[in-house]
């Protein structure tokens, strides 16, 4: 877009609808020619009964269009001016805002400027035959619209450049736009558009023209609004794009429509006017699949845009980040069976969705040996995760808080069923590990009256252990209190004795203070602990001025030792 020009975005109180297609208020004529199909056009059904069919047809058109990206704007006879419009490939993140209209002046003084959007013959470059487009397909019908160049130029950067570029075509009265009659054909300028019912191109264009006068649309259905949105993007009518986006957001969202909105051409997805719509689609999918373990089979069938929306959510409820890592690999293997393609999509699109700092060290070791990661990438994400784990809890929270709006939220913990822990392992003089578990005040409050939260597994002596925090009744069953327990995962019939100690940080010293010591001979599936770790009833433990919370964080520590 030109830095010194921004089309006027009229508010609803500037209504020029009375002047639309009225010769008294117009200085030009826009002719919309509907031409016959190309010889190789494929017939399709007359209409789309659902948004799924709209999407299917649109994808089919996009595949065809990728074969031919050049658009020719030619005159009707040998004396007419020839305008060459090079429209960028919208499927490869190439923006069109800065593409200028290039005029090539032929001999003679033209009376009309015709925008021919047919794709006939060799589209690699302009045709030297001025009757080329008319020979390929005949005109079935013509619709003439009286237009005001001032209004269209004010609302559309496309028309602003066309009418006010200082070339001779800016002085011509008639401009002709050609579109195809077939459902399967498209208005080639609108290289991302698909047709879902006969005449949709024409209707979308007319609706857009009317909007530039009246700020209203006749389209109400999602498919029709999407057609107008795509046309508005190509003509650079930002106000119409915002209007379509708002109307689409007001239509009840479905998984089908959300995925379609996220699958719009890349240049439209990046448009500021469409961001609220795509944000709403991402939020819908994130909420729908929030409890991801219940919808694993559905999630595995989602396209790339869908899995990105789901895994970008901070509120995703999962057992652990380890399970989400496994899910990402399973999804990639399903959708990208070729190893090299899978490596690329993981490196460029999926790796940023995995929050490696919240994964266990055991799983991080597997990342280093995973042949689906480029070795350099695997080393980078694992080292970053390990350095983060080595930071103090306070520093970790500061790092996570530094990027609340960052696209990559790798340091932010999700809502895990098994809470991440920091583990320090020692081999001498005894096999020992020190485990740190932090719980937010709101997490503790949610435990009342009978809830519990589990930590991720950690290992000692080849066995898996876990911590569990409970809200339970005291030994006499008279009041609720906070308890902490240590359990061993069930694994065969192995048993051995463990000395353990629970500690917690408290004000005013903010040092760890021992709360309970004991020893226990563990067997698989058993747990031991203390029902009332702080020796107070629940209300005293959780209240705002409780000495047990430091900046609303409860800091717990468990020390385990195996003595020979």
Residue, then its C-alpha position, 0 to 999 in steps of 0.5 A: x500500500x502506498x505510504x501517502x495514501x489510505x482509502x477513506x473508511x466511511x462510517x455508517x452515517x456516510x451512506x451514498x447508496x442512493x447514488x449506486x448505479x445512478x447515471x446522475x451521480x456517476x462519471x464512469x461505466x463498469x461493464x461486467x461481462x459473463x463469458x463462456x467456460x474454458x474448453x477444459x472447464x470441469x462441470x460441477x454441481x450447481x450449488x454448495x449445500x454446506x460450507x464443506x462443499x464451499x471449501x472443497x470447491x475452493x481448494x480445487x480451484x486453488x490447485x488449478x490456479x497454482x498452475x497459472x498465476x499471470x493475469x492479462x488485462x487487454x483491450x477489445x481491439x488493436x487500437x486499445x490500451x493494454x494493461x498488464x496486471x501481475x498478480x502475486x501468488x497468494x498461496x506463498x505469502x506474497x502480499x499484493x499491497x505494493x503491486x502497482x498497475x503497469x500500463x503499456x500504451x499501444x498505438x491509437x487512442x482508446x475509448x475503453x479499458x477492458x479488464x480480461x480475467x480469462x485464462x486462455x492459451x499460454x498464461x506465461x506472459x501477455x498475448x500480442x493478439x488483441x482479440x486473444x481473450x474474445x476468441x477463447x470464449x464468447x460473452x454470454x451476458x453483460x451487466x453495466x453499472x454506473x459508478x463514481x470513480x471518486x467513491x470507488x477510489x476512496x474505498x478501494x486502493x485497487x480503483x484508486x490506482x486504476x483511476x488516479x495513476x496519471x495514465x490515459x486509462x484513468x481518463x477513460x469512461x468505460x471499464x470492462x471486467x470479465x468473469x466466467x459463467x461456470x461454477x468451476x471457473x473463477x474471477x482470475x484476479x481473485x486467485x484465491x476465490x472459489x465458486x459455490x453456486x452459479x453466479x456467485x462471482x458476479x453477485x459477490x462483485x455487485x455486493x462489494x460495489x454496493x457496499x462501497x456506496x452504502x456500507x451494507x451487504x445483501x449476503x448473509x450466509x457464511x459461504x456468500x460472505x466468504x466470497x465477498x471477503x475474498x473479492x474485497x481482499x483483491x480489490x483492497x476494500x479493508x472496510x468491507x473485509x472488516x464488515x464481513x469478518x464481523x458478520x462471520x463472527x456473529x454466525x455460530x461457529x462450528x469446527x468445520x467453519x473454524x477450520x475453513x476460516x483458518x485455511x483462507x489464503x495466507x495474505x488474507x490471514x495476515x490482513x489486520x481486518x481478518x485477524x478477529x475472525x481467525x482469532x475467534x476460530x482459534x479460540x473456538x478450537x482451543x475451547x472445543x478440544x481443551x480436554x484433549x485426552x477425551x478427543x485424541x482421535x478427533x485431534x489426530x484428524x485435524x489439519x495443520x492449522x487446526x492442530x496449531x490452534x489447539x496446541x497454542x492454547x495455555x489452557x489445554x488440559x493434558x496429563x503432561x507435556x510429555x503426552x502432548x509431545x507424543x501426540x504431535x509426533x503421532x499427528x505428524x506421522x499420520x499426515x506426513x508419512x515421508x520422513x523428510x517432509x515430516x522433519x520439515x513440518x516439525x521444524x518449521x511449524x510444530x516444534x514451537x507448539x511443544x513446551x519442552x521446558x515442561x517435559x521430563x528429563x527422561x523424555x528430553x533424552x528421547x528428543x535428542x535421539x529422535x530421528x524426526x528432529x534435525x540434530x541441531x534443532x533437537x540439541x537447541x530445544x533440549x539445552x534451552x529446556x535444561x537451562x530453564x529447569x536449572x533456574x530458580x523458581x522465581x527466575x523461571x516465573x520471571x522468564x515466563x512473564x517476559x513473553x505473555x504476548x509472544x507467539x512462542x510461549x514455550x516457558x508458560x506451563x499449561x494446565x497439566x494433570x501431573x504438575x512439573x517438578x524440579x529434581x536434583x539427583x545425587x549418587x554419593x554418599x547415598x542414592x538421593x533426590x531432592x524434588x521441588x513442587x510449586x503450587x499456585x494459590x488458586x490451584x490449592x484453593x481448587x482442591x477444597x473439599x476433597x481434591x488432589x493434584x499429582x506431580x510428574x513422575x521422578x526416579x530414584x533407584x530405578x523406580x518411579x515416584x510421585x508427590x500428591x497434594x490433598x485436601x482431606x480431613x484430619x485424623x479425627x475427621x473434624x476439619x479439612x486440612x492440607x496434606x502431602x503424600x509420596x507414592x511409588x508407581x506400580x512396577x512389578x513386586x520390587x520393594x525397598x526402604x526410603x527415608x523421606x522428608x517434607x519441607x515448605x518455605x514460609x514467611x518471614x524468613x522464606x527458607x525451607x522449614x522441615x515439616x515431617x520426616x519418616x521412612x517407609x518400605x515401598x511396594x508398587x502402588x503404595x503411598x505415604x505422607x502426612x494428612x495435615x502438613x502445616x498443622x492448621x485447618x484449611x481456612x487458616x492454610x489458604x487465607x490471604x495472609x497465610x505465611x505458607x504462600x510467598x507471592x501466592x506460590x506454595x513452595x514444597x520440597x521432598x527429599x528421598x534417600x535410599x540407605x543400604 
